Amino acid sequence: MIALAGPALKKIDRNDPIYLTLAKAHPRLAAKDSNTWGPAAATEAAIRLNWVDLDESSRELLPILDAIAAKFRERENLVLCGMGGSSLAPEVIAKTYGKKIFILDSTDPDYLDHALKDSPDKLLVIVSSKSGSTIETASQRAFFEGYLKSANLDPRDHMLFVTDPGSPLDIDVRAKGFSVINADPNVGGRFSALTAFGLTPATLMGVDASILLDQAGDCRAQIISEPATVLDVAYLLITQNKQFLGFTDLGSKFPGLSDWIEQLIAESTGKEQTGRLPIATESFDEAEGGGAFSIAFAPGAQLSVSAELGEHFLFWEWVTALMGAALGTDPFNQPNVTEAKEATSIVLSEWNNKLPQLQPSALDEVVEIFGDGNTLTAALKNLIATTDADGYIAIMAYLDRKDDAALAELRSILSEKSGRPVSFGWGPRFLHSTGQFHKGGQQNGTFLQVTGSTKTNFAIPGRSFDFQTLLMAQAIGDSRALAARKYPLLRLHLQDRSAGISQLLKAAKAL
């Protein structure tokens, strides 16, 4: 049962034209009407709406998933290679149920190294990609095939692929004898939590996928019979702030749900210089940083939405699709994600696939400064000073989100010092999330990239570049895309990650 609470409920005006637009879109969405978002979006929507009733259609997967779980029951060490929608939902499921899986949604070789700590004999690598063309996942796949072969193991006994039927990946791995599970091709990545992309890793972790589908079914029945629930939330997310939505998992039993919603809303609405930017934060107070509208999954925010996990998945997908109808955006495309991919390819080509020595404009202890400022303190002050009065700061950390996790504290520090909303994303995974909003949403962002030297590196079989080079090419490619829009941009490169993070946090606190 989905329940709403919080003082914001008093601000709902069901006679507002925006509310009436949402109410008109709701039954059309339920009927999978591809014209709900206008003629320009109809072609894409026509092949992206099967998420609406996955609580029924995904049940066909259950016996297949049970068979796969039995086949790989001796593989205890799970690694999921995937980006965006392929990895964020499984991560929420794992954290919610306390299950072990390593989510490899990075090209950072230091982070990749964590996936190799256990014996390869017990390893099961789940490669999740709609097409298999995503550079991160393709590189990870190639790496693990080589890694398993080097351990004298047959990759077919230790790798499982989740992809769309008939995709280039599907055709390739089936021909080579790998195990494959096909997902519904008429569901986009960020709406795929209840498809094979979410349910396959859930089942392999020991989570009963049928429970998630039952919960989603309860959600669909409720919002069809009581549409005010979903309409009220969509209305508040559009009207209570023109841009910023602060989410927090605090007090809930769903760690990581804010990160999943962040991708869902940012990538779906952040285009044509409009949209809503969700920011995953640490607490109720932080969720209101910079005047953002706060949302939580437990009492304490301006809006609290309580539900079970499967209900949350379908509910927020429905809310997001309705928001697109009211904002006039196509919730199913992501044009600027493709831009970031192309920028990476251009950089790799310019470098001849070898990372060059990049010269900073200044050096402060172990932090190289690429931008305005001859010291770290000066650079941070300049960054804040250039932030639009109605804008935000985005921190993009191309680092190891396990060993370098302390850097995430920078988000709340800069929000306090600047008085503006501040988002934090681990690169390159944010490129498949808020990266779309950065370039396609409101043009008022200020951007801080943090890169760092790596302790290790790995070759990518079949490629002439390695993971260290790929990671930096992704950072530089995205910085060029941002610079082309004349956004304020600062890159800090940590010659030593641990020492550099400490130095950076100390300088930010002293501002």
C-alpha positions as CSV (number, residue, x, y, z in Angstrom):
1,M,0.0,0.0,0.0
2,I,1.5,3.3,-1.1
3,A,0.9,6.0,1.5
4,L,1.8,9.7,1.3
5,A,2.6,12.1,4.2
6,G,4.2,15.5,4.8
7,P,3.3,19.1,4.9
8,A,3.6,19.5,1.1
9,L,0.3,17.6,0.7
10,K,-1.5,20.8,1.7
11,K,-0.1,22.5,-1.4
12,I,-1.9,20.2,-3.9
13,D,-4.4,22.1,-6.1
14,R,-6.4,19.5,-8.1
15,N,-7.9,22.4,-10.2
16,D,-4.5,23.6,-11.3
17,P,-4.1,23.2,-15.1
18,I,-0.9,21.3,-14.4
19,Y,-2.8,18.8,-12.3
20,L,-5.5,18.5,-14.9
21,T,-2.8,17.8,-17.6
22,L,-1.5,15.0,-15.4
23,A,-4.9,13.6,-14.8
24,K,-5.6,13.5,-18.6
25,A,-2.3,11.7,-19.2
26,H,-2.8,9.1,-16.5
27,P,-5.4,6.9,-18.2
28,R,-3.6,7.2,-21.5
29,L,-0.5,5.9,-19.9
30,A,-2.4,3.0,-18.3
31,A,-3.6,2.2,-21.8
32,K,0.0,2.4,-23.2
33,D,-1.0,5.2,-25.6
34,S,2.2,6.2,-27.4
35,N,0.8,9.6,-28.2
36,T,0.6,10.6,-24.5
37,W,3.8,12.7,-24.9
38,G,2.9,14.3,-28.3
39,P,3.7,13.3,-31.9
40,A,7.4,13.9,-31.7
41,A,7.8,11.3,-28.9
42,A,5.2,8.8,-30.3
43,T,7.6,6.6,-32.3
44,E,10.0,6.1,-29.4
45,A,7.1,5.6,-26.9
46,A,5.5,3.0,-29.1
47,I,8.4,0.6,-28.3
48,R,9.1,1.7,-24.7
49,L,5.8,1.2,-22.8
50,N,5.8,-2.5,-21.7
51,W,7.0,-1.5,-18.3
52,V,3.5,-0.5,-17.4
53,D,2.3,-4.1,-16.8
54,L,5.5,-5.9,-16.1
55,D,3.9,-7.2,-12.9
56,E,2.1,-9.6,-15.2
57,S,4.3,-10.1,-18.2
58,S,7.5,-10.7,-16.3
59,R,6.0,-13.7,-14.6
60,E,7.0,-15.6,-17.7
61,L,10.6,-15.2,-16.6
62,L,10.2,-16.9,-13.3
63,P,10.7,-20.6,-14.3
64,I,13.6,-19.5,-16.6
65,L,15.2,-17.7,-13.7
66,D,14.8,-20.6,-11.4
67,A,16.5,-22.9,-13.9
68,I,19.4,-20.4,-14.3
69,A,19.8,-20.1,-10.5
70,A,20.0,-23.9,-10.3
71,K,22.6,-24.1,-13.1
72,F,24.9,-21.6,-11.4
73,R,24.1,-22.5,-7.7
74,E,27.7,-23.2,-7.0
75,R,28.8,-19.7,-8.1
76,E,28.7,-17.7,-4.9
77,N,30.7,-14.6,-6.0
78,L,28.5,-12.5,-8.1
79,V,29.8,-9.6,-10.3
80,L,27.3,-7.5,-12.3
81,C,28.7,-5.6,-15.3
82,G,26.2,-3.0,-16.3
83,M,25.5,0.7,-16.5
84,G,22.6,2.9,-15.6
85,G,19.3,1.0,-15.5
86,S,21.2,-2.3,-15.8
87,S,23.0,-1.8,-12.5
88,L,21.1,0.7,-10.2
89,A,18.0,-1.4,-9.6
90,P,20.0,-4.6,-8.8
91,E,22.1,-2.5,-6.4
92,V,18.9,-1.3,-4.5
93,I,17.6,-4.9,-4.4
94,A,20.9,-6.2,-3.0
95,K,21.2,-3.5,-0.3
96,T,17.5,-3.8,0.7
97,Y,17.7,-7.6,1.2
98,G,21.3,-7.6,2.5
99,K,22.6,-9.7,-0.4
100,K,26.2,-9.9,-1.7
101,I,26.9,-8.8,-5.2
102,F,29.7,-6.6,-6.7
103,I,28.2,-3.9,-9.0
104,L,30.8,-3.1,-11.6
105,D,29.5,0.1,-13.1
106,S,32.9,1.8,-13.6
107,T,36.0,1.7,-15.8
108,D,38.3,2.7,-12.9
109,P,40.9,-0.1,-12.7
110,D,41.2,0.4,-8.9
111,Y,37.5,-0.3,-8.5
112,L,37.6,-3.2,-10.9
113,D,40.4,-4.7,-8.8
114,H,37.9,-5.2,-6.0
115,A,36.0,-7.7,-8.2
116,L,39.0,-10.0,-8.4
117,K,39.6,-10.5,-4.6
118,D,37.8,-13.8,-4.4
119,S,38.6,-17.1,-6.1
120,P,37.6,-17.2,-9.8
121,D,36.4,-20.8,-9.3
122,K,33.3,-19.4,-7.5
123,L,32.8,-16.4,-9.8
124,L,29.7,-15.7,-11.8
125,V,29.8,-12.6,-14.0
126,I,26.5,-11.2,-15.1
127,V,26.8,-9.0,-18.2
128,S,23.8,-6.8,-18.6
129,S,23.3,-4.6,-21.6
130,K,20.4,-4.0,-24.0
131,S,22.7,-4.1,-27.1
132,G,26.1,-4.9,-25.8
133,S,27.5,-1.8,-27.5
134,T,28.0,0.3,-24.3
135,I,31.8,0.8,-24.1
136,E,32.0,0.2,-20.3
137,T,30.1,-3.1,-20.4
138,A,31.8,-4.3,-23.6
139,S,35.2,-3.7,-22.1
140,Q,34.3,-5.4,-18.8
141,R,33.0,-8.4,-20.8
142,A,36.2,-8.7,-22.7
143,F,38.3,-8.4,-19.5
144,F,36.4,-11.1,-17.7
145,E,36.5,-13.5,-20.6
146,G,40.3,-13.1,-20.6
147,Y,40.6,-13.3,-16.9
148,L,38.7,-16.6,-16.7
149,K,40.7,-18.1,-19.5
150,S,43.9,-17.1,-17.8
151,A,42.7,-19.0,-14.7
152,N,42.2,-22.1,-16.9
153,L,38.4,-21.8,-16.6
154,D,35.8,-21.9,-19.3
155,P,34.1,-18.5,-19.5
156,R,30.8,-20.2,-20.5
157,D,30.7,-21.8,-17.0
158,H,31.2,-18.4,-15.3
159,M,29.4,-15.8,-17.4
160,L,25.7,-15.1,-17.9
161,F,24.3,-12.5,-20.3
162,V,21.1,-10.4,-20.0
163,T,20.3,-8.6,-23.2
164,D,17.5,-7.8,-25.7
165,P,16.5,-10.6,-28.1
166,G,18.3,-10.3,-31.4
167,S,20.7,-7.7,-30.2
168,P,24.3,-7.8,-31.5
169,L,25.3,-9.1,-28.0
170,D,22.6,-11.7,-28.0
171,I,23.6,-13.1,-31.4
172,D,27.3,-13.2,-30.5
173,V,27.1,-14.9,-27.2
174,R,24.5,-17.4,-28.2
175,A,26.7,-18.5,-31.1
176,K,29.6,-19.0,-28.6
177,G,27.6,-21.1,-26.3
178,F,27.0,-18.8,-23.4
179,S,23.9,-18.7,-21.2
180,V,21.5,-15.9,-22.1
181,I,18.4,-14.4,-20.7
182,N,16.4,-12.1,-22.9
183,A,14.7,-9.0,-21.6
184,D,11.6,-7.3,-23.0
185,P,12.9,-5.1,-25.8
186,N,10.0,-2.7,-25.5
187,V,11.2,-1.4,-22.1
188,G,13.9,1.3,-21.8
189,G,16.9,0.8,-19.6
190,R,15.9,3.1,-16.7
191,F,12.4,1.6,-16.6
192,S,13.8,-2.0,-16.5
193,A,13.9,-2.8,-12.8
194,L,11.1,-5.4,-13.1
195,T,12.4,-7.0,-16.3
196,A,15.2,-9.6,-16.7
197,F,17.7,-6.8,-16.0
198,G,16.5,-6.4,-12.4
199,L,15.0,-9.9,-11.7
200,T,17.9,-12.0,-13.0
201,P,20.5,-10.7,-10.5
202,A,17.8,-10.6,-7.8
203,T,17.1,-14.3,-8.3
204,L,20.8,-15.2,-8.4
205,M,21.2,-13.3,-5.1
206,G,18.5,-15.4,-3.5
207,V,15.7,-12.8,-3.7
208,D,12.2,-14.1,-4.6
209,A,11.4,-12.2,-7.8
210,S,7.8,-13.1,-7.6
211,I,7.5,-11.0,-4.4
212,L,8.7,-7.9,-6.3
213,L,6.2,-8.6,-9.0
214,D,3.4,-9.1,-6.5
215,Q,4.3,-5.7,-4.9
216,A,4.3,-4.0,-8.3
217,G,0.9,-5.5,-9.1
218,D,-0.5,-4.1,-5.8
219,C,0.9,-0.7,-6.9
220,R,-0.6,-0.8,-10.3
221,A,-4.0,-1.8,-8.9
222,Q,-3.9,1.1,-6.4
223,I,-2.9,3.8,-8.8
224,I,-5.5,2.7,-11.4
225,S,-8.3,2.6,-8.8
226,E,-7.0,5.6,-6.8
227,P,-5.1,7.8,-9.3
228,A,-4.8,10.7,-6.9
229,T,-1.8,9.0,-5.2
230,V,0.4,9.1,-8.2
231,L,-1.0,12.3,-9.6
232,D,-0.4,14.1,-6.3
233,V,3.3,13.2,-6.2
234,A,3.9,14.0,-9.9
235,Y,2.1,17.4,-9.3
236,L,4.3,18.2,-6.3
237,L,7.5,17.3,-8.0
238,I,6.7,19.7,-10.9
239,T,5.3,22.6,-8.9
240,Q,7.1,22.8,-5.6
241,N,10.5,23.6,-7.2
242,K,11.3,24.7,-10.7
243,Q,14.4,22.5,-10.9
244,F,15.7,20.8,-7.7
245,L,14.4,17.7,-5.9
246,G,16.3,16.5,-2.8
247,F,15.9,12.8,-2.1
248,T,17.1,10.9,1.0
249,D,17.0,7.2,2.0
250,L,17.3,8.2,5.7
251,G,14.9,6.3,7.9
252,S,13.8,4.0,5.2
253,K,14.7,0.3,4.5
254,F,15.7,1.0,0.9
255,P,19.4,2.1,0.7
256,G,20.2,3.2,-2.8
257,L,16.6,4.0,-3.8
258,S,17.4,7.7,-4.1
259,D,20.3,6.9,-6.6
260,W,17.9,4.8,-8.7
261,I,15.3,7.6,-8.8
262,E,18.0,10.1,-9.5
263,Q,18.8,8.4,-12.8
264,L,15.1,7.8,-13.6
265,I,14.0,11.4,-13.3
266,A,17.1,13.2,-14.4
267,E,17.6,11.2,-17.6
268,S,13.9,11.2,-18.4
269,T,13.1,14.9,-17.9
270,G,16.5,16.6,-18.4
271,K,16.3,17.7,-22.0
272,E,15.3,20.7,-24.1
273,Q,16.6,22.9,-21.3
274,T,13.9,21.9,-18.9
275,G,13.4,19.1,-16.4
276,R,13.8,18.3,-12.7
277,L,17.2,17.5,-11.2
278,P,16.9,14.9,-8.4
279,I,19.8,15.0,-5.9
280,A,20.5,12.0,-3.6
281,T,21.4,13.3,-0.2
282,E,22.3,12.1,3.3
283,S,19.6,13.5,5.5
284,F,16.2,15.3,5.6
285,D,18.0,18.7,6.2
286,E,20.5,18.0,3.4
287,A,17.6,17.1,1.0
288,E,16.4,20.8,1.4
289,G,19.9,22.2,0.6
290,G,19.8,25.2,-1.7
291,G,16.0,25.4,-1.3
292,A,15.3,22.0,-3.0
293,F,12.0,20.3,-2.5
294,S,12.6,17.3,-0.2
295,I,11.3,13.8,-0.7
296,A,11.9,10.7,1.4
297,F,10.6,7.2,1.9
298,A,10.1,7.6,5.7
299,P,8.5,10.5,7.7
300,G,10.7,13.7,7.9
301,A,10.7,15.3,4.5
302,Q,8.3,17.8,2.8
303,L,6.9,14.7,1.0
304,S,7.2,11.1,2.3
305,V,6.2,8.2,0.2
306,S,6.0,4.8,2.0
307,A,5.7,1.6,0.0
308,E,7.4,-1.8,-0.6
309,L,10.3,-2.0,-2.9
310,G,8.4,-3.5,-5.9
311,E,5.8,-0.8,-5.4
312,H,8.4,1.9,-5.4
313,F,9.9,0.7,-8.7
314,L,6.6,0.9,-10.6
315,F,5.3,4.0,-8.7
316,W,8.3,6.2,-9.5
317,E,8.4,5.0,-13.1
318,W,4.8,6.1,-13.4
319,V,5.4,9.4,-11.7
320,T,8.3,10.1,-14.1
321,A,6.3,9.3,-17.2
322,L,3.5,11.6,-16.0
323,M,6.1,14.4,-15.3
324,G,7.3,14.1,-18.9
325,A,3.7,14.6,-20.1
326,A,3.3,17.8,-18.1
327,L,6.8,19.2,-18.8
328,G,6.5,18.5,-22.5
329,T,9.5,16.2,-22.7
330,D,10.0,12.7,-24.1
331,P,10.8,10.5,-21.1
332,F,12.2,7.7,-23.1
333,N,15.0,9.2,-25.1
334,Q,18.5,10.3,-23.9
335,P,20.2,12.2,-26.7
336,N,23.0,13.6,-24.6
337,V,24.1,10.2,-23.3
338,T,25.0,9.4,-26.9
339,E,26.9,12.7,-27.1
340,A,29.1,11.6,-24.1
341,K,29.9,8.3,-25.8
342,E,30.9,10.0,-29.0
343,A,33.1,12.4,-27.1
344,T,35.0,9.5,-25.5
345,S,35.6,7.9,-28.9
346,I,37.0,11.2,-30.3
347,V,39.4,11.6,-27.3
348,L,40.7,8.0,-27.6
349,S,41.3,8.6,-31.3
350,E,43.2,11.8,-30.7
351,W,45.3,10.1,-28.0
352,N,46.0,7.2,-30.4
353,N,44.5,5.1,-27.5
354,K,47.4,6.0,-25.1
355,L,47.0,8.3,-22.2
356,P,49.2,11.3,-22.7
357,Q,50.8,13.5,-20.0
358,L,48.2,16.2,-19.3
359,Q,49.7,19.5,-18.0
360,P,47.8,21.3,-15.2
361,S,47.6,25.0,-14.9
362,A,48.8,24.8,-11.3
363,L,49.8,22.3,-8.6
364,D,48.9,22.5,-4.9
365,E,50.6,19.7,-3.0
366,V,49.2,16.5,-4.5
367,V,46.3,18.1,-6.4
368,E,46.7,19.2,-10.0
369,I,44.5,22.1,-11.0
370,F,43.0,22.3,-14.4
371,G,41.0,25.6,-14.4
372,D,40.9,29.0,-12.7
373,G,43.0,29.2,-9.6
374,N,46.7,28.9,-8.6
375,T,45.9,27.1,-5.3
376,L,43.2,24.6,-4.4
377,T,41.5,27.1,-2.1
378,A,41.4,29.7,-4.8
379,A,40.1,27.3,-7.4
380,L,37.2,26.2,-5.1
381,K,36.4,29.8,-4.3
382,N,36.3,30.7,-8.0
383,L,34.1,27.7,-8.7
384,I,31.5,28.8,-6.1
385,A,31.7,32.4,-7.3
386,T,30.8,31.4,-10.8
387,T,27.7,29.4,-9.7
388,D,24.5,30.8,-11.0
389,A,22.2,32.3,-8.3
390,D,19.5,29.9,-9.5
391,G,21.9,27.1,-10.5
392,Y,23.6,24.1,-9.0
393,I,27.1,22.5,-8.6
394,A,27.7,19.0,-9.9
395,I,30.6,17.0,-8.5
396,M,31.8,14.2,-10.9
397,A,34.3,11.8,-9.3
398,Y,36.1,9.4,-11.7
399,L,37.4,7.4,-8.8
400,D,36.9,4.2,-6.8
401,R,33.6,4.5,-5.1
402,K,34.7,1.9,-2.5
403,D,38.2,3.0,-1.4
404,D,37.6,6.7,-2.3
405,A,34.1,6.9,-0.7
406,A,35.2,9.6,1.7
407,L,35.1,12.1,-1.1
408,A,31.3,12.0,-1.1
409,E,31.4,14.2,2.0
410,L,32.4,17.0,-0.4
411,R,28.7,17.2,-1.6
412,S,27.3,18.5,1.7
413,I,30.3,20.7,2.3
414,L,30.0,22.6,-1.0
415,S,26.2,22.8,-0.6
416,E,26.7,24.5,2.8
417,K,29.5,26.8,1.5
418,S,27.7,27.8,-1.7
419,G,24.1,27.8,-0.5
420,R,23.2,26.0,-3.7
421,P,22.0,22.4,-4.4
422,V,25.0,20.2,-5.1
423,S,24.9,16.7,-6.7
424,F,27.5,14.0,-6.5
425,G,28.1,11.3,-9.1
426,W,30.7,8.6,-9.5
427,G,32.1,8.6,-13.0
428,P,31.5,7.2,-15.5
429,R,28.2,5.8,-14.1
430,F,26.6,9.3,-13.8
431,L,27.1,9.7,-17.6
432,H,24.1,7.2,-17.8
433,S,22.2,9.2,-15.2
434,T,22.5,12.9,-14.3
435,G,24.9,13.3,-17.2
436,Q,21.9,13.6,-19.5
437,F,20.5,16.4,-17.4
438,H,23.9,18.3,-17.2
439,K,23.8,18.8,-20.9
440,G,20.1,18.7,-21.7
441,G,18.4,20.3,-18.7
442,Q,18.4,23.8,-17.5
443,Q,21.7,25.5,-18.5
444,N,22.8,26.7,-15.1
445,G,25.2,24.1,-13.8
446,T,28.7,24.5,-12.5
447,F,30.9,21.5,-12.7
448,L,33.7,20.0,-10.6
449,Q,35.5,17.0,-12.0
450,V,37.8,14.9,-9.7
451,T,40.1,12.5,-11.4
452,G,43.1,10.6,-9.9
453,S,46.1,8.5,-10.6
454,T,45.4,4.8,-10.3
455,K,47.3,2.2,-8.3
456,T,46.7,-0.5,-10.8
457,N,45.7,-0.9,-14.4
458,F,44.3,-3.6,-16.7
459,A,44.5,-4.3,-20.4
460,I,41.3,-4.7,-22.3
461,P,41.5,-7.7,-24.6
462,G,40.8,-6.8,-28.2
463,R,41.3,-3.1,-27.6
464,S,44.5,-1.0,-28.0
465,F,43.5,1.1,-24.9
466,D,43.5,0.0,-21.3
467,F,41.1,0.8,-18.4
468,Q,43.1,3.7,-17.1
469,T,43.1,5.4,-20.5
470,L,39.4,4.7,-21.1
471,L,38.5,6.2,-17.7
472,M,40.4,9.4,-18.4
473,A,39.1,9.6,-22.0
474,Q,35.5,9.5,-20.6
475,A,36.4,12.3,-18.1
476,I,38.0,14.5,-20.7
477,G,35.3,13.8,-23.3
478,D,32.6,14.9,-20.9
479,S,34.5,18.0,-19.9
480,R,34.8,19.0,-23.5
481,A,31.0,18.6,-23.9
482,L,30.4,20.8,-20.9
483,A,33.0,23.3,-22.0
484,A,31.4,23.6,-25.4
485,R,28.3,24.9,-23.6
486,K,30.5,27.6,-21.8
487,Y,29.7,26.1,-18.4
488,P,32.0,26.9,-15.4
489,L,34.3,23.9,-15.1
490,L,37.1,22.9,-12.9
491,R,39.0,19.6,-12.9
492,L,41.2,18.5,-10.0
493,H,43.5,15.6,-10.5
494,L,44.7,13.7,-7.4
495,Q,48.3,12.5,-7.8
496,D,47.7,10.4,-4.7
497,R,44.0,9.7,-4.2
498,S,43.9,9.2,-0.4
499,A,46.1,12.2,0.4
500,G,44.3,14.3,-2.3
501,I,40.9,13.6,-0.9
502,S,42.0,14.6,2.6
503,Q,43.5,17.8,1.2
504,L,40.4,18.6,-0.9
505,L,38.0,18.1,2.0
506,K,40.2,20.2,4.3
507,A,40.3,23.0,1.8
508,A,36.5,22.9,1.2
509,K,35.7,23.0,4.9
510,A,38.0,26.0,5.4
511,L,36.3,28.1,2.7
